[in-house]
């Protein structure tokens, strides 16, 4: 007997309500707003972050990690703001907040958390690089959208484990991608789940739409450049072996990626290996970011 698809509106409402419970720290959202305000001072930004001692410790740890590779010790938040810059600090605070929110131990059996966040960081970093070719004005939005593009996966696993298991079994039995299986089994996918969560977090609509349409940029009319950037960065990450870990064996066909690059970045004139090499150079930085989070000792 064919299983009935879950009620889409019920799932959407549950995810939006969950967003209120598992909300991003207000500090991360305040930092996002402050960075966009040209009147924000170093001291104001540092004071906001210092209200959270654990976040402060993590920021300083990461500021002194291989991720940034600065030759001098960064010992205060004020110095971190000056040395890293507002945009890098915003990415740092947001990345820490999101990764902390969705790195529960119960993911270990079904989702390789480290690989999942490696992929997210690769897409965020790669998207920032790609944004230069479209003269996209706000690179911080690009990083945040890239970091969050697959956030629907851990939402599905953590809050709808039965749905997750049904999709995984269907994917394996039919030898189709997890994303395709979601549509067939559930009637919605991780992109929609992630968009519902982002909307519940009151993130800017352009980030919500980038998450929602990162697999189907051709369907969006608003914010096309942002969505295309995330789409290409996601595809490129798979071509260099940095996928989510959920879809083992998935390999984006090079011709598909080349075609999309020519379509969306027609003025750049660079071959695909140019973009792949740029993304591969992020390996050390991504590893440094994750290692700093995994081995952080905040008990002192």
C-alpha positions as CSV (number, residue, x, y, z in Angstrom):
1,X,0.0,0.0,0.0
2,X,1.4,3.4,-1.0
3,X,2.1,5.6,2.0
4,X,0.2,8.9,2.2
5,X,2.2,12.0,1.8
6,X,2.5,14.2,4.9
7,X,0.3,17.3,5.1
8,X,2.4,20.1,3.6
9,X,0.8,22.9,5.5
10,X,1.1,21.1,8.8
11,X,4.8,20.5,8.3
12,X,5.4,24.1,7.2
13,X,3.6,25.4,10.4
14,X,5.6,23.0,12.6
15,X,8.9,24.2,11.1
16,X,8.0,27.9,11.5
17,X,7.1,27.2,15.1
18,X,10.3,25.3,15.6
19,X,12.1,28.4,14.4
20,X,10.7,30.3,17.3
21,X,12.0,27.6,19.8
22,X,15.4,26.9,18.2
23,X,15.9,30.5,17.2
24,X,19.2,31.9,16.1
25,X,20.8,33.8,18.9
26,X,19.7,37.4,18.8
27,X,23.3,38.5,18.8
28,X,23.9,36.9,15.4
29,X,20.9,38.7,14.0
30,X,22.0,42.0,15.6
31,X,25.5,41.6,14.1
32,X,24.0,41.1,10.7
33,X,22.1,44.4,11.0
34,X,24.9,46.4,12.5
35,X,27.4,45.4,9.8
36,X,25.1,46.8,7.1
37,X,24.9,50.1,9.0
38,X,27.7,52.4,7.9
39,X,27.5,54.3,11.3
40,X,28.3,51.2,13.3
41,X,31.6,51.5,15.3
42,X,34.1,48.9,16.3
43,X,33.2,49.3,20.0
44,X,29.5,48.9,19.4
45,X,30.0,45.7,17.4
46,X,32.4,44.3,20.0
47,X,30.1,45.1,22.9
48,X,27.2,43.3,21.2
49,X,29.3,40.1,20.7
50,X,30.9,40.3,24.2
51,X,27.4,39.9,25.8
52,X,27.8,36.2,25.0
53,X,30.9,34.9,26.7
54,X,30.9,31.5,24.9
55,X,30.4,33.2,21.5
56,X,33.2,35.6,22.4
57,X,35.6,32.7,23.3
58,X,34.7,31.0,20.0
59,X,35.3,34.1,17.9
60,X,38.7,34.7,19.5
61,X,39.7,31.1,19.1
62,X,38.7,31.1,15.4
63,X,40.3,34.5,14.8
64,X,43.6,33.0,16.0
65,X,43.1,29.8,14.0
66,X,44.5,28.6,10.7
67,X,41.2,29.7,9.1
68,X,42.6,33.3,9.1
69,X,46.3,32.7,9.6
70,X,47.1,36.1,11.2
71,X,50.8,36.3,12.4
72,X,49.9,38.2,15.6
73,X,47.8,37.1,18.6
74,X,44.3,38.5,18.6
75,X,43.4,38.9,22.3
76,X,40.4,41.2,22.4
77,X,37.2,41.5,20.5
78,X,38.0,45.1,19.5
79,X,41.2,43.9,17.9
80,X,39.4,41.0,16.2
81,X,36.9,43.5,14.7
82,X,39.7,45.7,13.5
83,X,41.9,42.9,12.1
84,X,39.1,40.7,10.6
85,X,36.9,43.5,9.4
86,X,33.1,43.8,9.8
87,X,32.2,41.5,7.0
88,X,34.5,38.6,8.1
89,X,33.3,39.0,11.7
90,X,29.6,38.8,10.6
91,X,30.3,35.6,8.7
92,X,32.2,34.2,11.7
93,X,29.4,34.9,14.2
94,X,26.7,33.7,11.9
95,X,28.6,30.5,11.0
96,X,29.3,29.7,14.7
97,X,25.7,30.3,15.6
98,X,24.2,28.2,12.8
99,X,26.6,25.3,13.2
100,X,26.1,25.2,17.0
101,X,22.3,25.2,16.5
102,X,22.4,22.1,14.2
103,X,25.2,19.8,15.3
104,X,23.4,17.6,17.8
105,X,25.0,14.2,18.6
106,X,22.0,12.3,17.3
107,X,22.9,13.3,13.8
108,X,26.0,11.1,13.9
109,X,24.4,7.8,12.7
110,X,22.6,9.3,9.8
111,X,24.4,12.4,8.8
112,X,28.1,13.0,8.8
113,X,28.0,16.4,10.6
114,X,31.5,17.4,9.7
115,X,31.1,16.7,6.0
116,X,27.7,18.4,6.0
117,X,29.2,21.6,7.4
118,X,32.3,21.3,5.2
119,X,29.9,21.4,2.2
120,X,28.0,24.3,3.6
121,X,31.2,26.3,4.2
122,X,32.5,25.4,0.8
123,X,29.3,26.7,-0.8
124,X,29.4,29.9,1.3
125,X,33.0,30.6,0.6
126,X,32.7,29.6,-3.1
127,X,29.6,31.8,-3.4
128,X,31.5,34.8,-2.1
129,X,34.1,34.3,-4.8
130,X,31.5,33.8,-7.5
131,X,29.7,37.0,-6.5
132,X,32.6,39.1,-7.8
133,X,31.8,37.9,-11.3
134,X,28.2,39.3,-11.1
135,X,29.3,42.4,-9.1
136,X,26.9,41.3,-6.4
137,X,27.1,44.2,-3.9
138,X,26.7,42.4,-0.5
139,X,29.0,39.4,-0.2
140,X,27.8,38.8,3.4
141,X,24.4,37.8,2.1
142,X,26.0,35.4,-0.3
143,X,28.0,33.7,2.4
144,X,24.9,33.4,4.7
145,X,22.8,32.0,1.9
146,X,25.5,29.5,0.9
147,X,26.0,28.4,4.5
148,X,22.2,27.9,5.0
149,X,21.3,26.5,1.5
150,X,20.9,22.9,2.8
151,X,19.7,23.6,6.3
152,X,16.5,21.7,5.5
153,X,18.5,18.4,5.7
154,X,19.2,18.6,9.5
155,X,15.7,20.0,10.1
156,X,14.2,16.9,8.3
157,X,16.5,14.5,10.3
158,X,16.1,16.1,13.7
159,X,12.4,16.9,13.7
160,X,11.0,14.5,11.2
161,X,13.2,11.4,11.5
162,X,10.5,9.0,10.1
163,X,10.2,11.1,7.0
164,X,14.0,11.2,6.6
165,X,14.2,7.4,6.9
166,X,11.4,6.8,4.4
167,X,13.1,9.2,1.9
168,X,16.5,7.5,2.4
169,X,15.1,4.0,1.8
170,X,13.2,5.2,-1.3
171,X,16.4,6.8,-2.6
172,X,18.4,3.7,-2.2
173,X,15.7,1.3,-3.6
174,X,15.0,3.4,-6.7
175,X,18.7,4.5,-7.1
176,X,17.7,8.2,-7.3
177,X,19.0,11.3,-5.5
178,X,17.9,12.1,-2.0
179,X,16.5,15.4,-3.4
180,X,14.4,13.5,-6.0
181,X,13.2,11.0,-3.4
182,X,12.0,13.8,-1.1
183,X,9.7,15.2,-3.8
184,X,8.3,11.7,-4.6
185,X,7.8,10.5,-1.0
186,X,7.0,13.8,0.8
187,X,5.7,16.2,-1.8
188,X,8.2,18.8,-0.6
189,X,12.0,18.9,-0.2
190,X,14.8,20.1,2.0
191,X,15.0,23.4,0.1
192,X,11.4,24.2,1.1
193,X,12.0,23.1,4.7
194,X,15.1,25.3,4.9
195,X,13.2,28.3,3.5
196,X,10.4,27.8,6.0
197,X,12.9,27.8,8.8
198,X,14.7,30.9,7.5
199,X,11.4,32.7,7.2
200,X,10.6,31.7,10.8
201,X,14.0,33.2,11.8
202,X,12.9,36.4,10.1
203,X,15.9,36.4,7.8
204,X,15.8,38.7,4.7
205,X,13.5,37.4,2.0
206,X,16.4,37.2,-0.6
207,X,18.1,34.7,1.7
208,X,14.9,32.7,2.1
209,X,14.4,32.6,-1.7
210,X,18.0,31.6,-2.3
211,X,17.5,28.6,0.1
212,X,14.2,27.7,-1.5
213,X,15.4,27.8,-5.1
214,X,19.0,26.8,-4.9
215,X,18.2,23.6,-6.9
216,X,15.9,25.4,-9.4
217,X,17.1,28.9,-10.1
218,X,15.1,29.0,-13.3
219,X,11.9,29.2,-11.3
220,X,12.7,32.5,-9.5
221,X,12.0,36.0,-10.6
222,X,13.2,37.9,-7.6
223,X,16.9,38.0,-6.6
224,X,18.0,35.9,-9.6
225,X,21.7,36.7,-9.2
226,X,21.9,35.6,-5.6
227,X,20.1,32.3,-6.4
228,X,22.3,31.6,-9.4
229,X,25.4,32.2,-7.4
230,X,24.3,29.7,-4.7
231,X,23.2,27.2,-7.3
232,X,26.6,27.2,-9.1
233,X,28.6,27.1,-5.9
234,X,26.6,24.1,-4.8
235,X,27.1,22.3,-8.1
236,X,30.9,23.1,-8.1
237,X,31.3,21.7,-4.6
238,X,30.2,18.3,-5.8
239,X,32.6,18.3,-8.7
240,X,35.5,18.6,-6.2
241,X,34.2,15.9,-3.9
242,X,32.8,18.2,-1.3
243,X,29.1,17.2,-1.2
244,X,26.8,17.0,1.8
245,X,27.7,13.4,2.6
246,X,24.0,12.5,2.3
247,X,24.2,11.6,-1.3
248,X,27.2,9.4,-1.5
249,X,28.3,8.8,-5.1
250,X,26.5,11.9,-6.4
251,X,28.7,13.6,-9.0
252,X,27.5,16.6,-10.9
253,X,28.2,16.1,-14.6
254,X,30.9,18.5,-15.7
255,X,29.0,19.4,-18.8
256,X,26.0,20.5,-16.8
257,X,28.1,22.8,-14.6
258,X,30.0,24.2,-17.6
259,X,26.7,24.9,-19.3
260,X,25.3,26.7,-16.2
261,X,28.5,28.8,-15.8
262,X,28.3,29.9,-19.4
263,X,24.7,30.7,-19.0
264,X,25.0,32.7,-15.7
265,X,28.5,34.0,-15.9
266,X,28.8,34.6,-19.6
267,X,31.2,37.5,-19.2
268,X,33.9,35.8,-17.1
269,X,35.6,33.7,-19.8
270,X,37.1,31.2,-17.3
271,X,37.0,27.4,-17.7
272,X,35.4,25.3,-15.0
273,X,38.8,24.2,-13.5
274,X,39.5,27.9,-12.7
275,X,36.5,27.9,-10.3
276,X,37.2,24.4,-9.0
277,X,40.8,25.5,-8.1
278,X,39.5,28.5,-6.3
279,X,37.1,26.4,-4.2
280,X,39.8,23.8,-3.5
281,X,42.0,26.5,-2.0
282,X,39.4,26.9,0.7
283,X,40.2,23.4,2.2
284,X,42.6,24.6,4.9
285,X,40.4,27.5,5.9
286,X,37.3,25.2,6.1
287,X,39.2,22.6,8.1
288,X,40.5,25.3,10.5
289,X,37.0,26.6,11.1
290,X,35.6,23.2,11.9
291,X,38.5,22.1,14.0
292,X,38.3,25.2,16.1
293,X,34.7,24.5,16.8
294,X,35.1,20.8,17.4
295,X,38.0,21.1,19.8
296,X,37.0,24.3,21.5
297,X,37.2,24.2,25.3
298,X,34.8,26.7,26.8
299,X,34.7,25.3,30.3
300,X,37.7,27.5,31.4
